[in-house]
Amino acid sequence: MHNAVQAPRGRAMANTRDLAAAEEAAADLLRALGVPLDSESLRDTPRRMAQAYAELLTPRAFKVTSFPNDECYDELVLVRNIPIKSVCEHHMLPVVGVAHVGYLPGERILGLSKLARVVEMFAHGPQVQERLTKQIADWLHTQLTPRGVGVVIEAEHLCMTLRGVQAIGSRTLTSTLLGSLRKDPRSRGEFLALTGAASR
């Protein structure tokens, strides 16, 4: 089964971007903060800054690829250490980390690369980690109707490590468990152990 998936509603999309206006706004911001733009190394910074944020804020559409669970596989499917690149919606500073995403299959299984695509889709754009974790889990629950879904995210928030409290090295851990992975203690324990969350 193939279904084209667009970015979640409210996320920046390529056809609504105005990179020229973003570059001008970036230049205005840097000048307002006292950053001179007349040197050779800084002259092109507003353009690069606009492009960098456009990349961070714009997820790619993709096609969902799922297959019948012909073998009636009923054990955990887990992909660990999926890279996350996001932006804190409160300070527009990067959030970087990893997601561990798993599910207990029902009638269909998902192409493994699509788990990483789902993470990317929801991570791109202004986010908070708690919402991101739940969005990924809810999407998989809706699309696959599995027996259980689990998502654990570990991330460093630069708004916390580079400014304010400056808690260098701190990482935030969030989780969302649905279905059997929430209700069944053995399944829950297996998932958390395999992601490493149980030992933290």
C-alpha positions as CSV (number, residue, x, y, z in Angstrom):
1,M,0.0,0.0,0.0
2,H,1.4,3.4,-1.0
3,N,0.0,6.7,0.2
4,A,1.6,10.0,-0.4
5,V,2.1,11.8,2.9
6,Q,2.5,15.6,3.1
7,A,3.9,17.6,6.0
8,P,1.6,18.0,9.1
9,R,-0.7,20.9,8.9
10,G,0.9,24.1,10.3
11,R,4.4,23.0,9.2
12,A,6.4,25.2,6.7
13,M,6.1,24.0,3.2
14,A,8.4,24.7,0.2
15,N,5.7,26.4,-1.8
16,T,5.0,29.0,1.0
17,R,8.6,29.9,1.5
18,D,10.0,33.3,0.4
19,L,13.7,32.9,0.7
20,A,14.4,36.4,-0.6
21,A,12.3,37.9,2.2
22,A,13.9,35.6,4.7
23,E,17.4,36.6,3.6
24,E,16.4,40.3,4.0
25,A,14.9,39.6,7.4
26,A,18.0,37.7,8.5
27,A,20.2,40.6,7.4
28,D,18.0,43.0,9.4
29,L,18.2,40.8,12.5
30,L,22.0,40.5,12.4
31,R,22.4,44.2,11.9
32,A,20.0,44.9,14.8
33,L,22.1,42.6,17.0
34,G,25.3,44.5,16.0
35,V,26.7,42.0,13.6
36,P,28.5,43.8,10.7
37,L,27.9,42.3,7.3
38,D,30.4,44.1,5.3
39,S,33.3,41.6,5.6
40,E,33.8,39.0,2.9
41,S,33.1,36.1,5.3
42,L,29.8,37.6,6.6
43,R,28.5,39.2,3.4
44,D,26.6,36.0,2.4
45,T,25.6,35.0,5.9
46,P,22.0,36.2,5.6
47,R,21.4,34.0,2.6
48,R,23.1,31.0,4.2
49,M,21.1,31.6,7.4
50,A,17.8,31.8,5.5
51,Q,18.6,28.6,3.6
52,A,19.6,26.8,6.8
53,Y,16.4,27.6,8.5
54,A,14.3,26.7,5.4
55,E,16.0,23.3,5.5
56,L,15.3,22.8,9.2
57,L,11.7,24.0,9.0
58,T,10.6,22.1,5.8
59,P,9.9,18.4,5.9
60,R,9.9,16.3,2.8
61,A,6.8,14.6,1.6
62,F,7.1,10.8,1.2
63,K,5.0,7.7,0.3
64,V,4.0,5.4,3.1
65,T,4.9,1.9,2.2
66,S,3.2,-0.9,4.2
67,F,2.8,-4.5,3.5
68,P,0.5,-7.3,4.6
69,N,1.9,-9.1,7.6
70,D,1.7,-12.5,5.8
71,E,4.0,-14.2,8.3
72,C,1.8,-13.0,11.2
73,Y,5.0,-11.6,12.8
74,D,4.0,-10.6,16.4
75,E,7.2,-9.5,18.0
76,L,8.6,-6.0,18.4
77,V,9.9,-4.1,15.4
78,L,12.3,-1.4,16.6
79,V,14.5,1.1,14.9
80,R,17.0,2.8,17.3
81,N,19.0,5.9,17.0
82,I,17.0,7.7,14.2
83,P,18.7,11.1,14.0
84,I,16.5,14.1,14.9
85,K,17.1,17.7,13.7
86,S,14.5,20.1,14.9
87,V,14.0,23.7,16.1
88,C,12.8,24.7,19.5
89,E,9.7,26.8,18.9
90,H,10.4,29.1,21.9
91,H,13.8,30.2,20.8
92,M,14.3,28.9,17.3
93,L,17.5,27.2,18.3
94,P,18.3,23.7,17.1
95,V,17.3,20.5,18.9
96,V,19.4,17.5,18.0
97,G,19.1,13.9,19.2
98,V,17.8,10.5,18.4
99,A,14.5,8.7,18.4
100,H,13.9,5.0,19.1
101,V,10.7,3.9,17.4
102,G,9.0,0.6,17.7
103,Y,5.7,-1.2,17.2
104,L,4.0,-4.6,17.6
105,P,2.6,-5.4,14.2
106,G,-1.1,-6.1,13.5
107,E,-2.3,-6.9,10.0
108,R,0.3,-4.7,8.2
109,I,4.0,-3.9,8.6
110,L,5.8,-0.7,7.6
111,G,8.8,-0.4,5.4
112,L,11.6,0.2,7.9
113,S,13.0,3.4,6.2
114,K,9.5,4.9,6.6
115,L,10.0,5.0,10.4
116,A,12.9,7.4,9.9
117,R,10.8,9.4,7.4
118,V,8.0,9.7,9.9
119,V,10.4,11.0,12.5
120,E,11.8,13.5,10.0
121,M,8.4,14.7,8.9
122,F,7.3,15.7,12.4
123,A,10.7,16.9,13.6
124,H,11.1,19.5,10.9
125,G,9.5,22.7,11.9
126,P,9.1,24.6,15.2
127,Q,8.6,21.9,17.8
128,V,8.5,20.9,21.5
129,Q,9.9,17.5,22.3
130,E,6.8,16.3,24.2
131,R,4.5,17.0,21.2
132,L,7.0,15.5,18.7
133,T,7.1,12.2,20.7
134,K,3.3,12.0,20.8
135,Q,2.8,13.0,17.1
136,I,5.1,10.2,15.9
137,A,3.4,7.6,18.1
138,D,-0.1,8.8,17.2
139,W,0.6,8.8,13.4
140,L,1.9,5.2,13.5
141,H,-1.0,4.1,15.6
142,T,-3.5,5.6,13.1
143,Q,-1.7,4.5,9.9
144,L,-0.9,0.9,10.9
145,T,-3.4,0.0,13.6
146,P,-0.7,-2.0,15.3
147,R,-1.1,-3.8,18.6
148,G,1.3,-1.3,20.3
149,V,3.5,1.6,19.5
150,G,6.4,3.0,21.4
151,V,8.5,6.2,20.9
152,V,11.4,7.4,23.0
153,I,13.3,10.6,22.1
154,E,16.6,11.7,23.7
155,A,17.7,15.2,22.6
156,E,19.9,18.1,23.4
157,H,18.2,21.5,23.3
158,L,20.6,24.3,22.5
159,C,18.2,26.8,24.0
160,M,19.1,25.0,27.3
161,T,22.8,24.3,26.8
162,L,24.0,27.5,25.0
163,R,21.8,30.1,26.8
164,G,19.9,30.6,30.0
165,V,20.8,28.0,32.5
166,Q,23.6,26.7,30.1
167,A,23.3,23.1,31.3
168,I,26.0,21.8,29.1
169,G,25.7,18.0,28.3
170,S,22.1,17.8,29.5
171,R,19.7,15.7,27.4
172,T,15.9,15.5,27.6
173,L,14.2,12.1,27.5
174,T,10.5,11.7,26.5
175,S,8.4,8.7,25.7
176,T,4.9,7.8,24.4
177,L,3.6,4.2,24.7
178,L,0.3,3.1,23.2
179,G,-1.6,-0.1,23.1
180,S,0.1,-3.3,24.4
181,L,3.4,-1.4,24.9
182,R,1.6,0.7,27.5
183,K,-0.8,-1.8,29.0
184,D,1.3,-5.0,29.1
185,P,4.2,-4.8,31.6
186,R,6.3,-7.4,29.8
187,S,6.0,-5.7,26.4
188,R,6.6,-2.3,28.0
189,G,9.6,-3.6,29.8
190,E,11.1,-5.2,26.7
191,F,10.6,-2.0,24.7
192,L,12.2,0.3,27.3
193,A,15.1,-2.2,27.8
194,L,15.9,-2.4,24.1
195,T,15.8,1.4,23.7
196,G,18.0,1.8,26.8
197,A,15.4,4.0,28.4
198,A,14.9,1.6,31.3
199,S,18.5,2.0,32.5
200,R,18.5,5.8,32.5
